[in-house]
Amino acid sequence: MDVRRALVIGGGGGVAAPWEAGLVEGLRRAGVDLGAADVFVGTGWGSQVAACLASGVDLNAVIKDVTAASDRLGCPSADFARLTEVVTALSDTSIPGRERRRRVGRVARRATTRERAFRLDPITDCLPVRDWPDRPLVLMAVDADTGERVAWRRGGTATLPQAVRASASWPSEHPPTEIDGHAYIDGDTYSTTNADLAAGCDRVVVMMPLRHLVPADRLEREIDRLGDAEVTVIGPDPPTVELFSMALFESTAPRAAYEAGIRQAADQAAGVAAAWNG
């Protein structure tokens, strides 16, 4: 019986993708090829990583290009008031989740986010492929008007660059991505992992950049939907958590995050290898 493996690549902002790329490279050096997954699930900036791996392109080169392009744009000044508004709305359990996401969808439509749209350009400009890969790839977004989760796949209405951009359109920083007359925001607003989309696979590795911030029961519910699958979750270690906390202020954070991923991969290679390679 063939063993099906899935790689779930979570979101966490622009600094998450270099860390994930570093993990992938570090594990590859240790004999663990996560790029050989049968299924890829990407959320937020993790969607770009997932698209690259599923397409078989040079992920390290893409991350280098994105970092250089972002450097040319300059370190953005985050709108902490709007970020707080989004996080507060998403955390308000007194209202249904769909309504929470509709509220942040309205935040994303403000004129100030439209003025910052260009800052998301590197995520698609540096993507070396435009067509969906043959291997199963699922990229997550949320409909800004309905609050419903949307899973983009090959054969759908979104092109690959559109799906990647929509998945990373964080509502406090970027406007929604328009696709076929509808507006979409970051899939992180539903879940930073969406690991349940790996259902049907036997072995699942989840890269979760925001593991230190997201209540554990959220991921546990997703994992429960995977049945008997063997699931390995990789979150940032303490030094990387500290690095992530400074990402909004340090232009060197993406490069440091990549190196942190390389280092952490060496520490966790044995455990991941046992789960992935069997």
N, C-alpha and C positions, 0 to 999 in steps of 0.2 A: 504494500500500500504506500503510495506516495505521500510524503509529508509536505503540507503546505505551510509556508512561512510568511508572516506579514511584518512589515516595519511601519510603525505608527510614529509620525514625526510631528510633535506638538508645536504650538506657537508660543510666543513670548517676546515679540518685538524684534527689531533689526539685529540685536545682539545675540538672539537665540540661534539664528541660522549659522553663524560662524562657529559657535560652540558645538552645534550638531554636526557640522562638517568636520570639525576637529575630532569628534568622537568617531565618526565614520572612518576617517583616515587612520586614526590611532588603532582602532580595532582591526582594520585591514592589515596594518603592519603586524598585528599579533595573530593573523590567520583567521579573522572573523570577517567575512564579506557580507555585510548587511545589504549591499547593493544587489545581492542575488535573491532578494525576497521575491515571492510570487505575487504579493499584493502590497501596495503602498497607500498609506492614508496620510494626507498632509493638511495641517491647519495653520492659519496665520502665515508668518514668514517660513514656517516649516513646509508650506506648500511648494516653495521654490526648491528647497532641498529635495523633497519627494519627487518633483517633476524632473529634476536633473538625474537623480538615481534611477528612476523608472525608465528614463530615456537613454541611459548609458553614457551621458556626457561627463566631461571632467568637472566634477563638483568643486574641487579646490580652485580651479581657474575661474569659475563663475563667482565664487565667494570673494576672490581677490578682486575681480572686476567690479562687483557690487560695492565693496569697501572703498575702492578708489573713486568710483562715481559718487558715492555718498560724501567722501572727503571733499570733493570738488564743490559740492552743494553747501558744505559747511555744517557744523554741528547745530542741529535744530534747537530752538528754545521751546521747550515743552510748555504747553498751557496747563499748568497744574490744577487750576480751578476747573477747567473742563474735564481733565482726567479724573479728578475727584468726583465730578458729577456723574461721569459714566460708571465708574467703579461702584459708587453709592447706589445708582439705579440698578445695576446688575446684582447687587448684594441684597436688595430689598425683598426678602422672602414673604412679605405680607401681600405681594401681588403676584399673579401668575408669571412664569418665566417668559411666555410669549409677549406679554405686555411690557415687561422689563426691556426686552430687546427692541420692541417698537419705540420705546422712549429713547433709547440710545440711538436708534435709527434717525429720530428727529434731531438729535444733537449733531449727528454727522452731516446733516443737510445745511447747517448754518454756513453763512458766507465765509466765515473765518477758516473753516476747513477747506473750502474750495480754493482759497488762496494758497494752501499748502499742498495741493494735489501733486505738484511736480516732485515733491520729496519722495514719492512712492515710485517714480519712474524707473529708478535703477533695478527694481525687482523684476521688471519685464524687459527693459532695454538690454539687460545683461543676460537674459535667458537665450541660450544659443539654439533652441528648438522652438518651433511654432506649432507643430502638429502633436496631437496626443500620441503617446507611445502605445505599442501593442500590449504591453503588460498592464494588468489592472492597476489603475491609479485613480484615487478618489480624493478630491480637493473640496474642503468644507467652507461654506459661507452661510450667511443668514440674510433672508429677505428683509430689507430695512422697513418695509411697510407692514408686513404680516408678522414678523418676528419668527418665522418658521425656518428651521434648518434646511439647507440646500446642499446636496452632494453632487458635485460636478464630476462627470465621467466622459470618456470617449463616446462620441455619438450624440452628446447633448447640444444645447444651444450655445454654450460658451466655448470660445477658442481656448487653447491652453493658456496663452498669456492673460486673457480676460479672467479665467478661473483663478490663476495665481494672484492676480492683482486684487480681485474681489475678496479672496480669502484673507488678504493682509490689510484690508482697508479699515484700520482701527478707527472707531468713530470719534475719538477725541482729537485725532490728528489729521485724518484724511476724509474726504467726501466719499459717499458710496460709489461703487463702480457700477456703471450702467451697462446692462446686458439685455438685449432684446426687449427694451422698454421697461425693464424692472431695475430696481436699485438694490445693491447687495453690500453688506458690511462684513467685517472680519468674522470668520468662523469661531474665533476665540470667545465671542460674546455668547455662544451656546455652550461650548466646551473647549478647553485648551488642547484636548487630545482627540476626542471623538473616536476612542478606541473600539467602541462597539461596532464600527464599520469594518473591523477585521474579522467579524463572525465567519465561521467556516474554515478558519485556519487552525493548524495544530500548534504552531509555535509563534508567539507574538513578542516582539521587542517594542517597547514604548519609550520614546525619548520625550521627556516631560520637563522643559526648561523652567516651568513655574510650579514644580512639585512642592516647593517650600511655601508657596502662597495659597494653593488651592486645597480646600478641605479634602481629606483623604477619602471620605465616603463618596465623593463625586466620581473619582476614578474607579472605586470599588464597584459601583453600580454598573459602570461600563464593562468592567472585567467580568462581572457576573453573567453578562450577556454573551460572553465568549465560550460558555460551557466548559468543556474539559481542556481547553487550550492551555498550554504552558506559557505563562506570561512573565516577562522580565521587564521591570520598569527602571529606567535610568534617569535620575534627576541630578541637578547640579550639587556638587559637594560644597562644603562651607566656604572655601576660598572663591569658588565660582559664584556662589550666592552674593558674596561681598562685591565681586566684580560687577555682577548684574545690577546691583543697587547703585552703582556709579555710572551706569551706561548712559544716562541722560546728560551727564556732565563731561564725560571724557571722550574725546574724538578717537582715542586709541583703543577704546573698549572692544570693538569688533576683532581687531588683531589679537588682543589679549584673550578674548573669548575663544578664538580658534586654538591658541596654544593651551588654554585651560582644557579644552576638549581632548587634545592630544594627550595631555598629562593624565586626565581622569580615565581615559580609555586604557592606558597601561595599568592603572590600578584595578580596573574592573574586567579586564580581558578574560581572565580565567572563568569567572562566573558567567559572563555573556557567552563565551565559547561553548560551555557545557550546555547552555539552554538552546543556542542557535544551531550548533553543529550536531548535537546529540551524542 
